[in-house]
Structures are given as C-alpha cells and as structure tokens.
C-alpha cells in the first residue's frame, strides 16, 4: 500500500523537480501534475491512517526515465498507470473470508 504510493508519488514529483513536466505540452503537463497531486494525496491519507505504523519513505532510482518527456510518458503508460489500476482493483475487492474446517 504505502510503499507503492511512495513509488508513484516520487515518480511524478521527481519528473517535475528535474523540469520534465515544464517541457511538456500543456495537456500532458496538466495530466502529469494532476496524477502527481493525486499520488501525493494518497501518501498523505495513508500516512494519516497508519500513524506510527506508516513506513518511512524509501529512496528510488528511476534510472533516467523521469528526465525526458518521451521516457516519462513511456514509463507512465506502460508501468505506472497499469500498476495503479491493478492496485485500485485489489483495494476494491472484498477481503476473502476463511471458514473454520
């Protein structure tokens, strides 16, 4: 949960920090900033809910994919967004219940 949200939020934050979002066309920049804001909000919510049980933010090395518009877009479309959708789907499934044998 929180570790994955840290990964996603850091991906978008790093992309903005290195200036890649500033080099995007307006539509793509709005898309990236909106997704980044959502991921940072998810981190804040989970940290608040987990309180002292929240893990510390790990460090990430994105291997340069946050540094160009093309690499960022390829990574976001191929990995980050599909993984996010899978996580949301997992969060929405009811927990499996166990019955005594």
GIPE-V344260 format. One record per residue. N is the residue number from 1. SS is DSSP state (H for helix, E for strand, - for the rest). OMEGA is omega in whole degrees, -180 to 180 (999 if undefined). Layout:
{{N;SS;OMEGA} {N;SS;OMEGA}}
//
This chain:
{{1;-;-173} {2;H;178} {3;H;178} {4;H;178} {5;H;175} {6;H;179} {7;H;-177} {8;H;-178} {9;H;179} {10;H;177} {11;H;-179} {12;H;-180} {13;H;179} {14;H;178} {15;H;177} {16;H;-178} {17;H;-178} {18;-;175} {19;-;-178} {20;-;-180} {21;H;179} {22;H;180} {23;H;-179} {24;-;171} {25;-;-172} {26;H;-178} {27;H;-179} {28;H;179} {29;H;178} {30;H;179} {31;H;-178} {32;H;179} {33;H;179} {34;H;179} {35;H;178} {36;H;179} {37;H;178} {38;H;-179} {39;H;177} {40;H;176} {41;H;178} {42;H;178} {43;H;-178} {44;H;-180} {45;H;-179} {46;H;178} {47;H;179} {48;H;-179} {49;H;-177} {50;H;179} {51;H;-178} {52;H;179} {53;H;-179} {54;-;177} {55;-;175} {56;-;-179} {57;-;176} {58;-;174} {59;-;-179} {60;-;173} {61;-;-176} {62;-;173} {63;-;177} {64;-;-176} {65;-;176} {66;-;-171} {67;-;175} {68;-;-180} {69;H;-177} {70;H;-179} {71;H;177} {72;H;-176} {73;H;178} {74;H;-178} {75;H;-180} {76;H;-177} {77;H;-176} {78;H;-172} {79;H;-170} {80;H;-177} {81;H;177} {82;H;179} {83;H;178} {84;H;178} {85;H;179} {86;H;179} {87;H;179} {88;H;178} {89;H;179} {90;H;179} {91;H;-175} {92;H;179} {93;-;176} {94;-;179} {95;-;176} {96;-;178} {97;-;179} {98;-;176} {99;-;179} {100;-;180} {101;-;999}}
//
